[in-house]
Amino acid sequence: MSTHETACCIVGGGPAGAMLALLLARQDVPVTLLESHLNFDRDFRGDTLHPSVMEILDSIGLAERLLSLRHAKIDRLSIQTPEESLQLIDLRRLMTPYPYITLIPQVDFLDFITAEAKRYPHFQLQMGANVQELVKKNGHVRGVRYRTVNGDWHEVRAQLTIGADGRFSRLRRLAKLKPQTSQPPMDMLWFRLPRQPDDPVDAGATLRIGQGRLLVLQNRYAHWQIGYAILKDSYSHVRAAGLEALQRSVSELVPWTHDRVDQLSNWQDIAVLSVGADRLSQWYQAGLLLIGDAAHVMSPVGGVGINYAIHDAVVAANILARPLRSRAVQERHLADIQRQREWPTRVIQTFQAQIQQRLIAPALRGSASFRLPLSMRLVPRIPLLRTLPAALIAFGPKRVRVEA
Ligand SMILES: Cc1cc2nc3c(=O)[nH]c(=O)nc-3n(C[C@H](O)[C@H](O)[C@H](O)COP(=O)(O)OP(=O)(O)OC[C@H]3O[C@@H](n4cnc5c(N)ncnc54)[C@H](O)[C@@H]3O)c2cc1C
């Protein structure tokens, strides 16, 4: 087994791991990023970069270059039911140079971030590295062992190991860190429909609700990305009802898609997201820290998972760069990261749970008396309420900045 030494070993090349690796590498910290896949191209898993992330990228000189890649923008979210229509979020009111959500495929974003990290001599990226074991010494995590696609084993020894390996985190399991889980009332089906030049321009992003159904429509350059909510664990029923029933349901909610819903002709074109939400009560142990989805799986409400993963990475880099360089990382540094990131995560998860309870669950139950909650109907009328949800979605409860 080959052995390699580094200061920081990051497991998982998603938004959290890739961003942390870049931020540490640009501060001269030796960092090795291990990603189990051979490339960053994967199933649809969201592609929203909120204003806070664009500000973070701007502060390290990358925002304009990222915006030169193909992307789309969303600056408003409206809700439409058969009886009501209101604009819930308007990012254009916010004080930021990026008053919109940038939609960029995750593969392009991760390629971009890792290409940037490769410019720094202390950065190493190992694709196809599937981490299987923690290396431990006297109860202290000292690195990991991974297997490549050829079946070879390698060991990375590190002062600090970061688990950024996503919602099914192996590192979290190996470290026996247990999350507190909650059960959102829905699962999501994600699929695309073609976009046509005469489609309503301001349709994305729109939440459409009616007759026990709910979908979100997002405008991408050549297509519409559709998130279709279903009651928790009801996918087998949706499948049994058949594709035609799903096509009909989509065209009833969004009538102008009737001429193309038949292009949704294969279940394989539909990604199923089993919606979960959880949060670790302890994000670290000696020599190990978990961030991003590995520390807290977010519900898709507000599309904030990528952003919170990146916020974790920024705070972790702010706190860890100096002690990593001087080989002086202590548990108090890891505790500080959890302290700074746990409460914003709690706040947003509470907000998401409220939306699920008050809007999504009643909408999916489809009662005849369904109305939008009063708090939402007041949003367009009260100026403070118009800004608050937009600011929460855009920045979270606390703005995160790169300190170095
Ligand atoms: C269908 C779907 C739609 C979504 N939509 C949105 C959205 O619109 N907006 C939004 O903000 N969020 C969305 N999310 C959530 C978002 O994808 C996550 O919150 C975000 O990607 C978390 O980033 P992360 O870096 O923590 O983890 P991940 O992105 O999950 O990255 C983890 C990485 O670790 C790698 N890995 C796992 N195990 C190992 C191992 N043993 N060894 C080495 N590597 C390993 C994985 O291959 C992966 O690349 C969506 C998720 C799904 C599934």
The ligand as a Tripos MOL2 file, in Angstrom:
@<TRIPOS>MOLECULE
LIG
   53    58     1     0     0
SMALL
NO_CHARGES

@<TRIPOS>ATOM
      1 C1        -31.7400   15.5770   -6.7150 C.3       1 LIG1
      2 C2        -31.1190   16.6520   -5.8750 C.ar      1 LIG1
      3 C3        -31.4300   17.9730   -6.1020 C.ar      1 LIG1
      4 C4        -30.8460   18.9810   -5.3290 C.ar      1 LIG1
      5 N1        -31.1300   20.2840   -5.6070 N.ar      1 LIG1
      6 C5        -30.4730   21.2710   -4.9500 C.ar      1 LIG1
      7 C6        -30.6150   22.6330   -5.3180 C.ar      1 LIG1
      8 O1        -31.3450   22.9840   -6.2530 O.2       1 LIG1
      9 N2        -29.9100   23.5660   -4.6450 N.ar      1 LIG1
     10 C7        -29.0760   23.2300   -3.6120 C.ar      1 LIG1
     11 O2        -28.4420   24.1180   -3.0280 O.2       1 LIG1
     12 N3        -28.9240   21.9450   -3.2390 N.ar      1 LIG1
     13 C8        -29.5750   20.9680   -3.8920 C.ar      1 LIG1
     14 N4        -29.3890   19.6570   -3.5320 N.ar      1 LIG1
     15 C9        -28.5370   19.3610   -2.3860 C.3       1 LIG1
     16 C10       -27.0860   19.5320   -2.7600 C.3       1 LIG1
     17 O3        -26.7700   18.7030   -3.8530 O.3       1 LIG1
     18 C11       -26.2180   19.1880   -1.5640 C.3       1 LIG1
     19 O4        -26.6760   19.8780   -0.4140 O.3       1 LIG1
     20 C12       -24.7800   19.5810   -1.8020 C.3       1 LIG1
     21 O5        -24.3060   18.9730   -2.9770 O.3       1 LIG1
     22 C13       -23.9420   19.1890   -0.6090 C.3       1 LIG1
     23 O6        -22.5910   19.3440   -0.9400 O.3       1 LIG1
     24 P1        -21.4860   18.4340   -0.2370 P.3       1 LIG1
     25 O7        -20.1960   18.8360   -0.8450 O.co2     1 LIG1
     26 O8        -21.6470   18.4810    1.2260 O.co2     1 LIG1
     27 O9        -21.8620   16.9330   -0.6370 O.3       1 LIG1
     28 P2        -22.0200   16.2750   -2.0680 P.3       1 LIG1
     29 O10       -22.3360   17.2470   -3.1070 O.co2     1 LIG1
     30 O11       -22.9470   15.1160   -1.8700 O.co2     1 LIG1
     31 O12       -20.5670   15.7300   -2.3880 O.3       1 LIG1
     32 C14       -20.0310   14.6090   -1.7120 C.3       1 LIG1
     33 C15       -18.9520   14.0250   -2.5850 C.3       1 LIG1
     34 O13       -18.2980   12.9940   -1.8610 O.3       1 LIG1
     35 C16       -18.0440   11.9200   -2.7160 C.3       1 LIG1
     36 N5        -17.9200   10.7240   -1.8740 N.ar      1 LIG1
     37 C17       -18.8970   10.1000   -1.1940 C.ar      1 LIG1
     38 N6        -18.3920    9.0410   -0.5160 N.ar      1 LIG1
     39 C18       -17.0630    9.0170   -0.7900 C.ar      1 LIG1
     40 C19       -16.0080    8.1600   -0.3930 C.ar      1 LIG1
     41 N7        -16.1970    7.1060    0.4300 N.pl3     1 LIG1
     42 N8        -14.7490    8.4070   -0.8630 N.ar      1 LIG1
     43 C20       -14.5180    9.4700   -1.6810 C.ar      1 LIG1
     44 N9        -15.4990   10.3010   -2.0920 N.ar      1 LIG1
     45 C21       -16.7580   10.0870   -1.6480 C.ar      1 LIG1
     46 C22       -19.2470   11.8830   -3.6400 C.3       1 LIG1
     47 O14       -18.9640   11.2040   -4.8530 O.3       1 LIG1
     48 C23       -19.4970   13.3770   -3.8580 C.3       1 LIG1
     49 O15       -18.8060   13.8720   -4.9670 O.3       1 LIG1
     50 C24       -29.9610   18.6290   -4.2720 C.ar      1 LIG1
     51 C25       -29.6590   17.2910   -4.0190 C.ar      1 LIG1
     52 C26       -30.2230   16.3040   -4.8190 C.ar      1 LIG1
     53 C27       -29.8470   14.8700   -4.5350 C.3       1 LIG1
@<TRIPOS>BOND
     1     1     2 1
     2     2     3 ar
     3     2    52 ar
     4     3     4 ar
     5     4     5 ar
     6     4    50 ar
     7     5     6 ar
     8     6     7 ar
     9     6    13 1
    10     7     8 2
    11     7     9 ar
    12     9    10 ar
    13    10    11 2
    14    10    12 ar
    15    12    13 ar
    16    13    14 ar
    17    14    15 1
    18    14    50 ar
    19    15    16 1
    20    16    17 1
    21    16    18 1
    22    18    19 1
    23    18    20 1
    24    20    21 1
    25    20    22 1
    26    22    23 1
    27    23    24 1
    28    24    25 2
    29    24    26 1
    30    24    27 1
    31    27    28 1
    32    28    29 2
    33    28    30 1
    34    28    31 1
    35    31    32 1
    36    32    33 1
    37    33    34 1
    38    33    48 1
    39    34    35 1
    40    35    36 1
    41    35    46 1
    42    36    37 ar
    43    36    45 ar
    44    37    38 ar
    45    38    39 ar
    46    39    40 ar
    47    39    45 ar
    48    40    41 1
    49    40    42 ar
    50    42    43 ar
    51    43    44 ar
    52    44    45 ar
    53    46    47 1
    54    46    48 1
    55    48    49 1
    56    50    51 ar
    57    51    52 ar
    58    52    53 1
@<TRIPOS>SUBSTRUCTURE
     1 LIG1         1 GROUP 0 **** ****
